[in-house]
């Protein structure tokens, strides 16, 4: 189980750290923040990298090549004093495809509003039995990080085993249900705070009406991409079948968050995957993709007609 997401267009400093389950790269953009020493952001980057990569998140043993590669990009947008920051957090992950060096995008999400207190030289602490900690704003940083770690682990597991990610999604939901609260600053954990936030993402992933998504992940990866090297036509057929399942799910439950995120991560990959396919595969792919993902119709039309 492993991930790294395509190309990232951020000119930032990367800090590699020996990993457990994750091989995370943490990037920090802080051009808009005045009055805070650069050393604070450098220390923040190092602390978050260590938190993600050195903590043991599961009971499984990972070989070095199995570690999940992912990116956490913190774009600092506000500083309100008292060590309180607001960031836009981009979380991206991917998964290797068998017999290739290709990394297939799995997750790409922009969390628009994450607030937290960060105090330099104070350790980042996360206790699953007391997620809110002693300071809700300090705890919110590690709660958000842990939440996305479990989303990444769950999606990765889904791609290797049918419904393999459910235990990790349940851990993410536990964080949602016990998240830190501060009405002045903290948002994203409640259903009434928007229709695309942390609450709704994990709700989608555990909603029985959307359970077909887990089968789609397995079929797309293990029966599709992982077989492209040995049997490309049958692999493409498995991918088409997974897209048909997504289409049926969308008919019953239109415009769900997980469908939108799946297509956001997969649009370029799918267009390229079918661009050199036999004509009948191209035609079916074009028909399904333009219905599932009208936002990228021009891309699909250009590649598949």
PyMOL commands that set and color helices and strands:
alter all, ss='L'
color gray80, all
select helices_A, chain A and resi 38-54+64-66+136-158+166-177+191-193+198-206+208-210+212-221+225-227+232-252+257-275+279-292+294-304
alter helices_A, ss='H'
color red, helices_A
select strands_A, chain A and resi 22-29+68-79+84-96+103-117
alter strands_A, ss='S'
color yellow, strands_A
deselect
rebuild
show_as cartoon
